Amino acid sequence: MTDVWILGGTGRSGRAIAAELRRRSIEPVLVGRDAGRLKAAADGLPTIVAGSVRETAAAIRRERPAVVVNTVGPFVETALPLLDACLPAGHYLDLANDLASVTAILGRHGELTAAGCTAVTGAGFGVTATESVVVKLCEGRPTPRRVRVDMVPSLAAEDGVVGDALAATIVEGIPGVEGGGRFQGRRYRDGRLTPAGLGSDPMKLVLPDGSTVTTAGMPLGELVAAQRASGAADVLAASSEAPSSPVVRAVLPVATALLAIGPVRSLLRRRLAAVPTRARPKPREHSWGHAVVQWPDGSIREGWLRVGEAQSWTATVPAELVRRLLAGQGKPGAYTPAALFGSTLAEACGGVYQVAVHR
C-alpha cells in the first residue's frame, strides 16, 4: 500500500494535495465516503472507501500508512480520533485552523515524542503564513511583548454548496478552549487566553501591493501558533474574512449566544451546509500573511509573507511537509509547520518575505 493517505480525497483540498504530491513523485491513496466520487477524482490513484471517521480509523490501524493527511472537517470531531489511529507507528498531518483542534493536537506533544511519531497541525494557509512571519521576525531576538498577526487570503471559489464539513467547522469551531465563553473570541493577555469579541480590534491594512483590506479579531489556530512561536504575553490574531463592520459586530454577541442552544446550532449547521456557492475568481493576485511584533524596549518589526492563491498554497505546504516526513526530516512530537521546519519552509513553498524595522 502507498505510504501516504489523503483523507477527504474527493474534496478540493484533497485533490489539490494529491496533485502536488504527484509532482513530487509521491503516489498517495485517496480515502473517502463515496466510491463513485473517489473513482472520478483518483485519476489512476488507489482508493479506499470509508463511510465514517470510525471506519477510516479502523482502516488506518489495519494498513498502517506512513503518513496520514487529514482534510476532513470539522477537525474538532475528526482530528483526535484519526491521530490516535496513526499511533504508535505513523505520522499525522491536518489542515485544521480552529483554535480547539490545533490546541488539542499540540497538547499531545509528550505522547507523540515518546512514540517517536510526528503530528503537524494547521498545515494550511492561515496558520502557516502568519506563524512563518512571526518566526522570521523573531529570529535572533529576545522574547517580544506583543504580537498581532493578520491573514489575508485570496481565494477563488467553485460552484457548489458550502457542505457539511465547512458548515460544521464554522458552527462548532468557535473556539472550544479555556479562557472565556464557548462561542466567544479569544486573545492572549499576560500569557493567558482571555475573552475577546468576535470581530474586535479592526484594522485597515495597506498591503505591499498598494491595495487595502480591513482585518478584525478571530479566534483561529494562528492565535496559539503565534503565541508559541514568539512567547509573547499579548497576542491577537485577525483575519480579512472576519466581520469588521460596526453593525455586524454589534449583533454578533446575540447571534453567538444562540449557538449555545443545541437545536439552534444543529439547524444552522444544516442550513449553512446547503447554501450555494458560485464560482468567482480570486479577488487579488496574492495572499498575505502579516505580523507586527513589539519588544519591551519599544522596537517594532513588521513583516509580510506573499504567496499565491490561498487554496493552492494550502496544497503546496502539506505536500512539502509529507515529502520531508517521508525523508525522515521531521522530529517526534506535535507541531505547527514553522515550529517544526522554521521560516524557510514558507520560502520552499514559494513564499516571499518582506520585513520592515520601524524602530
Salt bridges, closest charged atoms under 4 A:
GLU20 OE2 - ARG23 NH1 2.70
GLU20 OE1 - ARG24 NH1 2.96
GLU27 OE2 - ARG22 NE 3.37
ASP43 OD2 - ARG22 NH1 3.22
GLU63 OE2 - ARG62 NE 3.64
GLU77 OE2 - ARG269 NH1 3.29
ASP84 OD1 - ARG108 NH2 2.45
GLU111 OE1 - ARG108 NE 2.74
ASP150 OD2 - ARG148 NE 3.03
ASP150 OD1 - HIS290 ND1 2.86
GLU158 OE2 - ARG12 NE 3.83
GLU158 OE2 - ARG15 NH2 3.76
ASP164 OD1 - ARG269 NE 3.13
GLU172 OE1 - ARG265 NE 3.28
GLU172 OE2 - ARG269 NH1 3.84
ASP201 OD2 - ARG187 NH1 3.42
ASP234 OD2 - ARG146 NH2 3.96
GLU285 OE2 - HIS286 NE2 3.82
GLU302 OE2 - HIS290 NE2 2.69
GLU302 OE1 - HIS358 NE2 2.74
GLU309 OE2 - ARG12 NH2 3.54
GLU320 OE1 - ARG24 NE 3.55
GLU320 OE2 - ARG323 NH2 2.78
GLU320 OE2 - ARG324 NE 2.75
